[in-house]
Amino acid sequence: MTANTQDDKQEHSVEFLLYNEKRLKNNFAELQKQHLLALQKLRATEQAHAALQEQVNAIHGKIDAFRKGYLDLQKERDDLARTVAMLKAR
């Protein structure tokens, strides 16, 4: 009876180890899936960030162009004011 009990324990241990191995493999596969999804989300976030950066750069370019145009208009206004003042002085 002792031999049978020992065999039963070993068989139970082997079954338990096989069960745990299967569980670990399934858990690992699930973790791999989650890891790949996280990487995909990271790539999408990086792409969105790059697109936003391009938009920000474009807006900054428009702001710079507006400033330059505004400064040019101020200079033109000042030039016209000087011309008008000179004409009035004659």
mmCIF file as gemmi writes it, N, C-alpha and C atoms, coordinates in Angstrom:
data_model
loop_
_atom_site.group_PDB
_atom_site.id
_atom_site.type_symbol
_atom_site.label_atom_id
_atom_site.label_alt_id
_atom_site.label_comp_id
_atom_site.label_asym_id
_atom_site.label_entity_id
_atom_site.label_seq_id
_atom_site.pdbx_PDB_ins_code
_atom_site.Cartn_x
_atom_site.Cartn_y
_atom_site.Cartn_z
_atom_site.occupancy
_atom_site.B_iso_or_equiv
_atom_site.pdbx_formal_charge
_atom_site.auth_seq_id
_atom_site.auth_asym_id
_atom_site.pdbx_PDB_model_num
ATOM 1 N N . MET Axp A 1 ? 0.812 -1.187 0 1 0 ? 1 A 1
ATOM 2 C CA . MET Axp A 1 ? 0 0 0 1 0 ? 1 A 1
ATOM 3 C C . MET Axp A 1 ? 0.863 1.261 0 1 0 ? 1 A 1
ATOM 4 N N . THR Axp A 2 ? 1.998 1.166 0.586 1 0 ? 2 A 1
ATOM 5 C CA . THR Axp A 2 ? 2.89 2.318 0.629 1 0 ? 2 A 1
ATOM 6 C C . THR Axp A 2 ? 3.377 2.661 -0.769 1 0 ? 2 A 1
ATOM 7 N N . ALA Axp A 3 ? 3.659 1.655 -1.564 1 0 ? 3 A 1
ATOM 8 C CA . ALA Axp A 3 ? 4.121 1.89 -2.928 1 0 ? 3 A 1
ATOM 9 C C . ALA Axp A 3 ? 3.028 2.567 -3.744 1 0 ? 3 A 1
ATOM 10 N N . ASN Axp A 4 ? 1.788 2.098 -3.575 1 0 ? 4 A 1
ATOM 11 C CA . ASN Axp A 4 ? 0.665 2.721 -4.286 1 0 ? 4 A 1
ATOM 12 C C . ASN Axp A 4 ? 0.474 4.167 -3.859 1 0 ? 4 A 1
ATOM 13 N N . THR Axp A 5 ? 0.59 4.402 -2.578 1 0 ? 5 A 1
ATOM 14 C CA . THR Axp A 5 ? 0.437 5.767 -2.068 1 0 ? 5 A 1
ATOM 15 C C . THR Axp A 5 ? 1.532 6.658 -2.635 1 0 ? 5 A 1
ATOM 16 N N . GLN Axp A 6 ? 2.75 6.145 -2.667 1 0 ? 6 A 1
ATOM 17 C CA . GLN Axp A 6 ? 3.878 6.905 -3.224 1 0 ? 6 A 1
ATOM 18 C C . GLN Axp A 6 ? 3.649 7.17 -4.71 1 0 ? 6 A 1
ATOM 19 N N . ASP Axp A 7 ? 3.19 6.144 -5.436 1 0 ? 7 A 1
ATOM 20 C CA . ASP Axp A 7 ? 2.901 6.313 -6.863 1 0 ? 7 A 1
ATOM 21 C C . ASP Axp A 7 ? 1.79 7.337 -7.08 1 0 ? 7 A 1
ATOM 22 N N . ASP Axp A 8 ? 0.756 7.272 -6.24 1 0 ? 8 A 1
ATOM 23 C CA . ASP Axp A 8 ? -0.347 8.23 -6.344 1 0 ? 8 A 1
ATOM 24 C C . ASP Axp A 8 ? 0.151 9.656 -6.11 1 0 ? 8 A 1
ATOM 25 N N . LYS Axp A 9 ? 1.015 9.813 -5.122 1 0 ? 9 A 1
ATOM 26 C CA . LYS Axp A 9 ? 1.556 11.147 -4.821 1 0 ? 9 A 1
ATOM 27 C C . LYS Axp A 9 ? 2.387 11.663 -5.995 1 0 ? 9 A 1
ATOM 28 N N . GLN Axp A 10 ? 3.21 10.773 -6.56 1 0 ? 10 A 1
ATOM 29 C CA . GLN Axp A 10 ? 4.039 11.185 -7.691 1 0 ? 10 A 1
ATOM 30 C C . GLN Axp A 10 ? 3.169 11.536 -8.896 1 0 ? 10 A 1
ATOM 31 N N . GLU Axp A 11 ? 2.148 10.707 -9.126 1 0 ? 11 A 1
ATOM 32 C CA . GLU Axp A 11 ? 1.252 10.97 -10.251 1 0 ? 11 A 1
ATOM 33 C C . GLU Axp A 11 ? 0.53 12.299 -10.047 1 0 ? 11 A 1
ATOM 34 N N . HIS Axp A 12 ? 0.091 12.514 -8.816 1 0 ? 12 A 1
ATOM 35 C CA . HIS Axp A 12 ? -0.587 13.771 -8.497 1 0 ? 12 A 1
ATOM 36 C C . HIS Axp A 12 ? 0.384 14.947 -8.683 1 0 ? 12 A 1
ATOM 37 N N . SER Axp A 13 ? 1.618 14.781 -8.267 1 0 ? 13 A 1
ATOM 38 C CA . SER Axp A 13 ? 2.63 15.831 -8.42 1 0 ? 13 A 1
ATOM 39 C C . SER Axp A 13 ? 2.884 16.133 -9.892 1 0 ? 13 A 1
ATOM 40 N N . VAL Axp A 14 ? 2.982 15.078 -10.707 1 0 ? 14 A 1
ATOM 41 C CA . VAL Axp A 14 ? 3.204 15.265 -12.14 1 0 ? 14 A 1
ATOM 42 C C . VAL Axp A 14 ? 2.015 15.993 -12.756 1 0 ? 14 A 1
ATOM 43 N N . GLU Axp A 15 ? 0.807 15.586 -12.399 1 0 ? 15 A 1
ATOM 44 C CA . GLU Axp A 15 ? -0.391 16.249 -12.924 1 0 ? 15 A 1
ATOM 45 C C . GLU Axp A 15 ? -0.413 17.721 -12.507 1 0 ? 15 A 1
ATOM 46 N N . PHE Axp A 16 ? -0.052 17.954 -11.255 1 0 ? 16 A 1
ATOM 47 C CA . PHE Axp A 16 ? -0.024 19.32 -10.74 1 0 ? 16 A 1
ATOM 48 C C . PHE Axp A 16 ? 1.012 20.161 -11.488 1 0 ? 16 A 1
ATOM 49 N N . LEU Axp A 17 ? 2.182 19.579 -11.726 1 0 ? 17 A 1
ATOM 50 C CA . LEU Axp A 17 ? 3.228 20.292 -12.463 1 0 ? 17 A 1
ATOM 51 C C . LEU Axp A 17 ? 2.796 20.576 -13.899 1 0 ? 17 A 1
ATOM 52 N N . LEU Axp A 18 ? 2.17 19.6 -14.538 1 0 ? 18 A 1
ATOM 53 C CA . LEU Axp A 18 ? 1.692 19.798 -15.906 1 0 ? 18 A 1
ATOM 54 C C . LEU Axp A 18 ? 0.612 20.883 -15.96 1 0 ? 18 A 1
ATOM 55 N N . TYR Axp A 19 ? -0.276 20.849 -14.963 1 0 ? 19 A 1
ATOM 56 C CA . TYR Axp A 19 ? -1.332 21.858 -14.883 1 0 ? 19 A 1
ATOM 57 C C . TYR Axp A 19 ? -0.713 23.251 -14.717 1 0 ? 19 A 1
ATOM 58 N N . ASN Axp A 20 ? 0.26 23.357 -13.817 1 0 ? 20 A 1
ATOM 59 C CA . ASN Axp A 20 ? 0.917 24.651 -13.594 1 0 ? 20 A 1
ATOM 60 C C . ASN Axp A 20 ? 1.687 25.114 -14.83 1 0 ? 20 A 1
ATOM 61 N N . GLU Axp A 21 ? 2.318 24.169 -15.513 1 0 ? 21 A 1
ATOM 62 C CA . GLU Axp A 21 ? 3.043 24.515 -16.733 1 0 ? 21 A 1
ATOM 63 C C . GLU Axp A 21 ? 2.073 25.083 -17.774 1 0 ? 21 A 1
ATOM 64 N N . LYS Axp A 22 ? 0.922 24.435 -17.924 1 0 ? 22 A 1
ATOM 65 C CA . LYS Axp A 22 ? -0.082 24.904 -18.875 1 0 ? 22 A 1
ATOM 66 C C . LYS Axp A 22 ? -0.577 26.296 -18.485 1 0 ? 22 A 1
ATOM 67 N N . ARG Axp A 23 ? -0.839 26.49 -17.189 1 0 ? 23 A 1
ATOM 68 C CA . ARG Axp A 23 ? -1.282 27.806 -16.702 1 0 ? 23 A 1
ATOM 69 C C . ARG Axp A 23 ? -0.233 28.884 -16.98 1 0 ? 23 A 1
ATOM 70 N N . LEU Axp A 24 ? 1.021 28.554 -16.712 1 0 ? 24 A 1
ATOM 71 C CA . LEU Axp A 24 ? 2.102 29.513 -16.944 1 0 ? 24 A 1
ATOM 72 C C . LEU Axp A 24 ? 2.219 29.869 -18.428 1 0 ? 24 A 1
ATOM 73 N N . LYS Axp A 25 ? 2.099 28.858 -19.284 1 0 ? 25 A 1
ATOM 74 C CA . LYS Axp A 25 ? 2.164 29.118 -20.728 1 0 ? 25 A 1
ATOM 75 C C . LYS Axp A 25 ? 1.019 30.03 -21.164 1 0 ? 25 A 1
ATOM 76 N N . ASN Axp A 26 ? -0.191 29.759 -20.653 1 0 ? 26 A 1
ATOM 77 C CA . ASN Axp A 26 ? -1.348 30.597 -20.991 1 0 ? 26 A 1
ATOM 78 C C . ASN Axp A 26 ? -1.162 32.024 -20.477 1 0 ? 26 A 1
ATOM 79 N N . ASN Axp A 27 ? -0.67 32.134 -19.24 1 0 ? 27 A 1
ATOM 80 C CA . ASN Axp A 27 ? -0.43 33.462 -18.67 1 0 ? 27 A 1
ATOM 81 C C . ASN Axp A 27 ? 0.631 34.21 -19.472 1 0 ? 27 A 1
ATOM 82 N N . PHE Axp A 28 ? 1.672 33.5 -19.872 1 0 ? 28 A 1
ATOM 83 C CA . PHE Axp A 28 ? 2.736 34.124 -20.653 1 0 ? 28 A 1
ATOM 84 C C . PHE Axp A 28 ? 2.201 34.595 -22.004 1 0 ? 28 A 1
ATOM 85 N N . ALA Axp A 29 ? 1.379 33.758 -22.638 1 0 ? 29 A 1
ATOM 86 C CA . ALA Axp A 29 ? 0.792 34.134 -23.93 1 0 ? 29 A 1
ATOM 87 C C . ALA Axp A 29 ? -0.086 35.38 -23.77 1 0 ? 29 A 1
ATOM 88 N N . GLU Axp A 30 ? -0.848 35.433 -22.699 1 0 ? 30 A 1
ATOM 89 C CA . GLU Axp A 30 ? -1.698 36.601 -22.437 1 0 ? 30 A 1
ATOM 90 C C . GLU Axp A 30 ? -0.846 37.847 -22.193 1 0 ? 30 A 1
ATOM 91 N N . LEU Axp A 31 ? 0.225 37.692 -21.446 1 0 ? 31 A 1
ATOM 92 C CA . LEU Axp A 31 ? 1.133 38.818 -21.202 1 0 ? 31 A 1
ATOM 93 C C . LEU Axp A 31 ? 1.78 39.296 -22.499 1 0 ? 31 A 1
ATOM 94 N N . GLN Axp A 32 ? 2.128 38.364 -23.372 1 0 ? 32 A 1
ATOM 95 C CA . GLN Axp A 32 ? 2.694 38.747 -24.671 1 0 ? 32 A 1
ATOM 96 C C . GLN Axp A 32 ? 1.684 39.562 -25.479 1 0 ? 32 A 1
ATOM 97 N N . LYS Axp A 33 ? 0.414 39.129 -25.471 1 0 ? 33 A 1
ATOM 98 C CA . LYS Axp A 33 ? -0.632 39.861 -26.188 1 0 ? 33 A 1
ATOM 99 C C . LYS Axp A 33 ? -0.77 41.272 -25.623 1 0 ? 33 A 1
ATOM 100 N N . GLN Axp A 34 ? -0.804 41.357 -24.293 1 0 ? 34 A 1
ATOM 101 C CA . GLN Axp A 34 ? -0.935 42.666 -23.65 1 0 ? 34 A 1
ATOM 102 C C . GLN Axp A 34 ? 0.27 43.55 -23.97 1 0 ? 34 A 1
ATOM 103 N N . HIS Axp A 35 ? 1.443 42.948 -23.999 1 0 ? 35 A 1
ATOM 104 C CA . HIS Axp A 35 ? 2.662 43.689 -24.317 1 0 ? 35 A 1
ATOM 105 C C . HIS Axp A 35 ? 2.596 44.239 -25.745 1 0 ? 35 A 1
ATOM 106 N N . LEU Axp A 36 ? 2.158 43.408 -26.688 1 0 ? 36 A 1
ATOM 107 C CA . LEU Axp A 36 ? 2.039 43.859 -28.077 1 0 ? 36 A 1
ATOM 108 C C . LEU Axp A 36 ? 1.008 44.975 -28.215 1 0 ? 36 A 1
ATOM 109 N N . LEU Axp A 37 ? -0.109 44.846 -27.503 1 0 ? 37 A 1
ATOM 110 C CA . LEU Axp A 37 ? -1.119 45.907 -27.535 1 0 ? 37 A 1
ATOM 111 C C . LEU Axp A 37 ? -0.563 47.207 -26.96 1 0 ? 37 A 1
ATOM 112 N N . ALA Axp A 38 ? 0.189 47.093 -25.875 1 0 ? 38 A 1
ATOM 113 C CA . ALA Axp A 38 ? 0.798 48.285 -25.271 1 0 ? 38 A 1
ATOM 114 C C . ALA Axp A 38 ? 1.784 48.934 -26.239 1 0 ? 38 A 1
ATOM 115 N N . LEU Axp A 39 ? 2.557 48.109 -26.948 1 0 ? 39 A 1
ATOM 116 C CA . LEU Axp A 39 ? 3.491 48.654 -27.939 1 0 ? 39 A 1
ATOM 117 C C . LEU Axp A 39 ? 2.752 49.357 -29.075 1 0 ? 39 A 1
ATOM 118 N N . GLN Axp A 40 ? 1.645 48.767 -29.52 1 0 ? 40 A 1
ATOM 119 C CA . GLN Axp A 40 ? 0.852 49.387 -30.585 1 0 ? 40 A 1
ATOM 120 C C . GLN Axp A 40 ? 0.299 50.735 -30.124 1 0 ? 40 A 1
ATOM 121 N N . LYS Axp A 41 ? -0.199 50.769 -28.882 1 0 ? 41 A 1
ATOM 122 C CA . LYS Axp A 41 ? -0.72 52.028 -28.345 1 0 ? 41 A 1
ATOM 123 C C . LYS Axp A 41 ? 0.392 53.063 -28.234 1 0 ? 41 A 1
ATOM 124 N N . LEU Axp A 42 ? 1.565 52.621 -27.82 1 0 ? 42 A 1
ATOM 125 C CA . LEU Axp A 42 ? 2.706 53.531 -27.709 1 0 ? 42 A 1
ATOM 126 C C . LEU Axp A 42 ? 3.067 54.107 -29.075 1 0 ? 42 A 1
ATOM 127 N N . ARG Axp A 43 ? 3.118 53.248 -30.095 1 0 ? 43 A 1
ATOM 128 C CA . ARG Axp A 43 ? 3.433 53.724 -31.452 1 0 ? 43 A 1
ATOM 129 C C . ARG Axp A 43 ? 2.38 54.718 -31.939 1 0 ? 43 A 1
ATOM 130 N N . ALA Axp A 44 ? 1.112 54.401 -31.677 1 0 ? 44 A 1
ATOM 131 C CA . ALA Axp A 44 ? 0.032 55.307 -32.092 1 0 ? 44 A 1
ATOM 132 C C . ALA Axp A 44 ? 0.159 56.648 -31.372 1 0 ? 44 A 1
ATOM 133 N N . THR Axp A 45 ? 0.507 56.598 -30.098 1 0 ? 45 A 1
ATOM 134 C CA . THR Axp A 45 ? 0.686 57.833 -29.331 1 0 ? 45 A 1
ATOM 135 C C . THR Axp A 45 ? 1.859 58.634 -29.868 1 0 ? 45 A 1
ATOM 136 N N . GLU Axp A 46 ? 2.949 57.946 -30.192 1 0 ? 46 A 1
ATOM 137 C CA . GLU Axp A 46 ? 4.118 58.639 -30.751 1 0 ? 46 A 1
ATOM 138 C C . GLU Axp A 46 ? 3.778 59.283 -32.093 1 0 ? 46 A 1
ATOM 139 N N . GLN Axp A 47 ? 3.004 58.579 -32.921 1 0 ? 47 A 1
ATOM 140 C CA . GLN Axp A 47 ? 2.612 59.129 -34.22 1 0 ? 47 A 1
ATOM 141 C C . GLN Axp A 47 ? 1.703 60.342 -34.038 1 0 ? 47 A 1
ATOM 142 N N . ALA Axp A 48 ? 0.766 60.237 -33.085 1 0 ? 48 A 1
ATOM 143 C CA . ALA Axp A 48 ? -0.127 61.363 -32.814 1 0 ? 48 A 1
ATOM 144 C C . ALA Axp A 48 ? 0.674 62.557 -32.303 1 0 ? 48 A 1
ATOM 145 N N . HIS Axp A 49 ? 1.647 62.29 -31.46 1 0 ? 49 A 1
ATOM 146 C CA . HIS Axp A 49 ? 2.496 63.366 -30.936 1 0 ? 49 A 1
ATOM 147 C C . HIS Axp A 49 ? 3.264 64.039 -32.068 1 0 ? 49 A 1
ATOM 148 N N . ALA Axp A 50 ? 3.794 63.241 -32.972 1 0 ? 50 A 1
ATOM 149 C CA . ALA Axp A 50 ? 4.536 63.799 -34.108 1 0 ? 50 A 1
ATOM 150 C C . ALA Axp A 50 ? 3.613 64.657 -34.975 1 0 ? 50 A 1
ATOM 151 N N . ALA Axp A 51 ? 2.39 64.181 -35.196 1 0 ? 51 A 1
ATOM 152 C CA . ALA Axp A 51 ? 1.434 64.95 -36.002 1 0 ? 51 A 1
ATOM 153 C C . ALA Axp A 51 ? 1.086 66.26 -35.302 1 0 ? 51 A 1
ATOM 154 N N . LEU Axp A 52 ? 0.9 66.201 -33.984 1 0 ? 52 A 1
ATOM 155 C CA . LEU Axp A 52 ? 0.61 67.423 -33.236 1 0 ? 52 A 1
ATOM 156 C C . LEU Axp A 52 ? 1.783 68.392 -33.302 1 0 ? 52 A 1
ATOM 157 N N . GLN Axp A 53 ? 2.983 67.851 -33.221 1 0 ? 53 A 1
ATOM 158 C CA . GLN Axp A 53 ? 4.167 68.713 -33.295 1 0 ? 53 A 1
ATOM 159 C C . GLN Axp A 53 ? 4.235 69.417 -34.643 1 0 ? 53 A 1
ATOM 160 N N . GLU Axp A 54 ? 3.873 68.706 -35.706 1 0 ? 54 A 1
ATOM 161 C CA . GLU Axp A 54 ? 3.842 69.325 -37.037 1 0 ? 54 A 1
ATOM 162 C C . GLU Axp A 54 ? 2.809 70.45 -37.076 1 0 ? 54 A 1
ATOM 163 N N . GLN Axp A 55 ? 1.648 70.217 -36.458 1 0 ? 55 A 1
ATOM 164 C CA . GLN Axp A 55 ? 0.61 71.248 -36.421 1 0 ? 55 A 1
ATOM 165 C C . GLN Axp A 55 ? 1.076 72.461 -35.619 1 0 ? 55 A 1
ATOM 166 N N . VAL Axp A 56 ? 1.731 72.204 -34.5 1 0 ? 56 A 1
ATOM 167 C CA . VAL Axp A 56 ? 2.26 73.298 -33.679 1 0 ? 56 A 1
ATOM 168 C C . VAL Axp A 56 ? 3.28 74.104 -34.477 1 0 ? 56 A 1
ATOM 169 N N . ASN Axp A 57 ? 4.165 73.405 -35.181 1 0 ? 57 A 1
ATOM 170 C CA . ASN Axp A 57 ? 5.166 74.097 -35.998 1 0 ? 57 A 1
ATOM 171 C C . ASN Axp A 57 ? 4.503 74.94 -37.086 1 0 ? 57 A 1
ATOM 172 N N . ALA Axp A 58 ? 3.45 74.4 -37.702 1 0 ? 58 A 1
ATOM 173 C CA . ALA Axp A 58 ? 2.734 75.145 -38.74 1 0 ? 58 A 1
ATOM 174 C C . ALA Axp A 58 ? 2.08 76.396 -38.145 1 0 ? 58 A 1
ATOM 175 N N . ILE Axp A 59 ? 1.492 76.259 -36.974 1 0 ? 59 A 1
ATOM 176 C CA . ILE Axp A 59 ? 0.865 77.41 -36.308 1 0 ? 59 A 1
ATOM 177 C C . ILE Axp A 59 ? 1.917 78.459 -35.966 1 0 ? 59 A 1
ATOM 178 N N . HIS Axp A 60 ? 3.057 78.014 -35.461 1 0 ? 60 A 1
ATOM 179 C CA . HIS Axp A 60 ? 4.137 78.958 -35.154 1 0 ? 60 A 1
ATOM 180 C C . HIS Axp A 60 ? 4.598 79.681 -36.416 1 0 ? 60 A 1
ATOM 181 N N . GLY Axp A 61 ? 4.662 78.959 -37.527 1 0 ? 61 A 1
ATOM 182 C CA . GLY Axp A 61 ? 5.024 79.581 -38.8 1 0 ? 61 A 1
ATOM 183 C C . GLY Axp A 61 ? 4.019 80.654 -39.197 1 0 ? 61 A 1
ATOM 184 N N . LYS Axp A 62 ? 2.723 80.37 -39.002 1 0 ? 62 A 1
ATOM 185 C CA . LYS Axp A 62 ? 1.684 81.352 -39.326 1 0 ? 62 A 1
ATOM 186 C C . LYS Axp A 62 ? 1.78 82.57 -38.409 1 0 ? 62 A 1
ATOM 187 N N . ILE Axp A 63 ? 2.051 82.324 -37.137 1 0 ? 63 A 1
ATOM 188 C CA . ILE Axp A 63 ? 2.206 83.434 -36.187 1 0 ? 63 A 1
ATOM 189 C C . ILE Axp A 63 ? 3.387 84.305 -36.587 1 0 ? 63 A 1
ATOM 190 N N . ASP Axp A 64 ? 4.498 83.671 -36.938 1 0 ? 64 A 1
ATOM 191 C CA . ASP Axp A 64 ? 5.679 84.432 -37.366 1 0 ? 64 A 1
ATOM 192 C C . ASP Axp A 64 ? 5.382 85.249 -38.624 1 0 ? 64 A 1
ATOM 193 N N . ALA Axp A 65 ? 4.658 84.646 -39.582 1 0 ? 65 A 1
ATOM 194 C CA . ALA Axp A 65 ? 4.3 85.361 -40.81 1 0 ? 65 A 1
ATOM 195 C C . ALA Axp A 65 ? 3.38 86.54 -40.488 1 0 ? 65 A 1
ATOM 196 N N . PHE Axp A 66 ? 2.435 86.336 -39.573 1 0 ? 66 A 1
ATOM 197 C CA . PHE Axp A 66 ? 1.534 87.416 -39.171 1 0 ? 66 A 1
ATOM 198 C C . PHE Axp A 66 ? 2.322 88.557 -38.532 1 0 ? 66 A 1
ATOM 199 N N . ARG Axp A 67 ? 3.245 88.207 -37.627 1 0 ? 67 A 1
ATOM 200 C CA . ARG Axp A 67 ? 4.07 89.24 -36.979 1 0 ? 67 A 1
ATOM 201 C C . ARG Axp A 67 ? 4.862 90.04 -38.012 1 0 ? 67 A 1
ATOM 202 N N . LYS Axp A 68 ? 5.471 89.319 -38.952 1 0 ? 68 A 1
ATOM 203 C CA . LYS Axp A 68 ? 6.26 89.999 -39.983 1 0 ? 68 A 1
ATOM 204 C C . LYS Axp A 68 ? 5.358 90.916 -40.801 1 0 ? 68 A 1
ATOM 205 N N . GLY Axp A 69 ? 4.19 90.412 -41.191 1 0 ? 69 A 1
ATOM 206 C CA . GLY Axp A 69 ? 3.242 91.23 -41.95 1 0 ? 69 A 1
ATOM 207 C C . GLY Axp A 69 ? 2.8 92.447 -41.156 1 0 ? 69 A 1
ATOM 208 N N . TYR Axp A 70 ? 2.546 92.256 -39.872 1 0 ? 70 A 1
ATOM 209 C CA . TYR Axp A 70 ? 2.124 93.361 -39.012 1 0 ? 70 A 1
ATOM 210 C C . TYR Axp A 70 ? 3.235 94.403 -38.902 1 0 ? 70 A 1
ATOM 211 N N . LEU Axp A 71 ? 4.469 93.935 -38.709 1 0 ? 71 A 1
ATOM 212 C CA . LEU Axp A 71 ? 5.6 94.87 -38.625 1 0 ? 71 A 1
ATOM 213 C C . LEU Axp A 71 ? 5.799 95.615 -39.946 1 0 ? 71 A 1
ATOM 214 N N . ASP Axp A 72 ? 5.625 94.908 -41.06 1 0 ? 72 A 1
ATOM 215 C CA . ASP Axp A 72 ? 5.728 95.554 -42.375 1 0 ? 72 A 1
ATOM 216 C C . ASP Axp A 72 ? 4.652 96.632 -42.536 1 0 ? 72 A 1
ATOM 217 N N . LEU Axp A 73 ? 3.422 96.33 -42.078 1 0 ? 73 A 1
ATOM 218 C CA . LEU Axp A 73 ? 2.338 97.318 -42.157 1 0 ? 73 A 1
ATOM 219 C C . LEU Axp A 73 ? 2.632 98.53 -41.28 1 0 ? 73 A 1
ATOM 220 N N . GLN Axp A 74 ? 3.174 98.289 -40.091 1 0 ? 74 A 1
ATOM 221 C CA . GLN Axp A 74 ? 3.532 99.412 -39.217 1 0 ? 74 A 1
ATOM 222 C C . GLN Axp A 74 ? 4.581 100.299 -39.882 1 0 ? 74 A 1
ATOM 223 N N . LYS Axp A 75 ? 5.573 99.66 -40.489 1 0 ? 75 A 1
ATOM 224 C CA . LYS Axp A 75 ? 6.63 100.425 -41.173 1 0 ? 75 A 1
ATOM 225 C C . LYS Axp A 75 ? 6.028 101.226 -42.325 1 0 ? 75 A 1
ATOM 226 N N . GLU Axp A 76 ? 5.151 100.597 -43.096 1 0 ? 76 A 1
ATOM 227 C CA . GLU Axp A 76 ? 4.508 101.283 -44.218 1 0 ? 76 A 1
ATOM 228 C C . GLU Axp A 76 ? 3.653 102.445 -43.713 1 0 ? 76 A 1
ATOM 229 N N . ARG Axp A 77 ? 2.928 102.237 -42.619 1 0 ? 77 A 1
ATOM 230 C CA . ARG Axp A 77 ? 2.114 103.305 -42.028 1 0 ? 77 A 1
ATOM 231 C C . ARG Axp A 77 ? 2.998 104.473 -41.591 1 0 ? 77 A 1
ATOM 232 N N . ASP Axp A 78 ? 4.114 104.135 -40.931 1 0 ? 78 A 1
ATOM 233 C CA . ASP Axp A 78 ? 5.038 105.186 -40.485 1 0 ? 78 A 1
ATOM 234 C C . ASP Axp A 78 ? 5.615 105.944 -41.68 1 0 ? 78 A 1
ATOM 235 N N . ASP Axp A 79 ? 5.966 105.218 -42.742 1 0 ? 79 A 1
ATOM 236 C CA . ASP Axp A 79 ? 6.488 105.863 -43.954 1 0 ? 79 A 1
ATOM 237 C C . ASP Axp A 79 ? 5.437 106.802 -44.562 1 0 ? 79 A 1
ATOM 238 N N . LEU Axp A 80 ? 4.182 106.326 -44.618 1 0 ? 80 A 1
ATOM 239 C CA . LEU Axp A 80 ? 3.104 107.169 -45.158 1 0 ? 80 A 1
ATOM 240 C C . LEU Axp A 80 ? 2.88 108.395 -44.283 1 0 ? 80 A 1
ATOM 241 N N . ALA Axp A 81 ? 2.946 108.215 -42.978 1 0 ? 81 A 1
ATOM 242 C CA . ALA Axp A 81 ? 2.766 109.346 -42.065 1 0 ? 81 A 1
ATOM 243 C C . ALA Axp A 81 ? 3.869 110.379 -42.277 1 0 ? 81 A 1
ATOM 244 N N . ARG Axp A 82 ? 5.093 109.942 -42.475 1 0 ? 82 A 1
ATOM 245 C CA . ARG Axp A 82 ? 6.205 110.868 -42.75 1 0 ? 82 A 1
ATOM 246 C C . ARG Axp A 82 ? 5.989 111.598 -44.073 1 0 ? 82 A 1
ATOM 247 N N . THR Axp A 83 ? 5.55 110.835 -45.079 1 0 ? 83 A 1
ATOM 248 C CA . THR Axp A 83 ? 5.301 111.44 -46.391 1 0 ? 83 A 1
ATOM 249 C C . THR Axp A 83 ? 4.208 112.495 -46.29 1 0 ? 83 A 1
ATOM 250 N N . VAL Axp A 84 ? 3.116 112.157 -45.59 1 0 ? 84 A 1
ATOM 251 C CA . VAL Axp A 84 ? 2.011 113.109 -45.415 1 0 ? 84 A 1
ATOM 252 C C . VAL Axp A 84 ? 2.501 114.337 -44.659 1 0 ? 84 A 1
ATOM 253 N N . ALA Axp A 85 ? 3.295 114.122 -43.622 1 0 ? 85 A 1
ATOM 254 C CA . ALA Axp A 85 ? 3.824 115.248 -42.843 1 0 ? 85 A 1
ATOM 255 C C . ALA Axp A 85 ? 4.707 116.139 -43.714 1 0 ? 85 A 1
ATOM 256 N N . MET Axp A 86 ? 5.529 115.533 -44.571 1 0 ? 86 A 1
ATOM 257 C CA . MET Axp A 86 ? 6.399 116.325 -45.457 1 0 ? 86 A 1
ATOM 258 C C . MET Axp A 86 ? 5.556 117.11 -46.461 1 0 ? 86 A 1
ATOM 259 N N . LEU Axp A 87 ? 4.505 116.466 -47.005 1 0 ? 87 A 1
ATOM 260 C CA . LEU Axp A 87 ? 3.65 117.152 -47.975 1 0 ? 87 A 1
ATOM 261 C C . LEU Axp A 87 ? 2.9 118.317 -47.33 1 0 ? 87 A 1
ATOM 262 N N . LYS Axp A 88 ? 2.459 118.131 -46.093 1 0 ? 88 A 1
ATOM 263 C CA . LYS Axp A 88 ? 1.755 119.201 -45.391 1 0 ? 88 A 1
ATOM 264 C C . LYS Axp A 88 ? 2.709 120.355 -45.085 1 0 ? 88 A 1
ATOM 265 N N . ALA Axp A 89 ? 3.963 120.014 -44.845 1 0 ? 89 A 1
ATOM 266 C CA . ALA Axp A 89 ? 4.95 121.039 -44.496 1 0 ? 89 A 1
ATOM 267 C C . ALA Axp A 89 ? 5.292 121.918 -45.686 1 0 ? 89 A 1
ATOM 268 N N . ARG Axp A 90 ? 5.07 121.523 -46.885 1 0 ? 90 A 1
ATOM 269 C CA . ARG Axp A 90 ? 5.416 122.302 -48.081 1 0 ? 90 A 1
ATOM 270 C C . ARG Axp A 90 ? 4.506 123.424 -48.253 1 0 ? 90 A 1
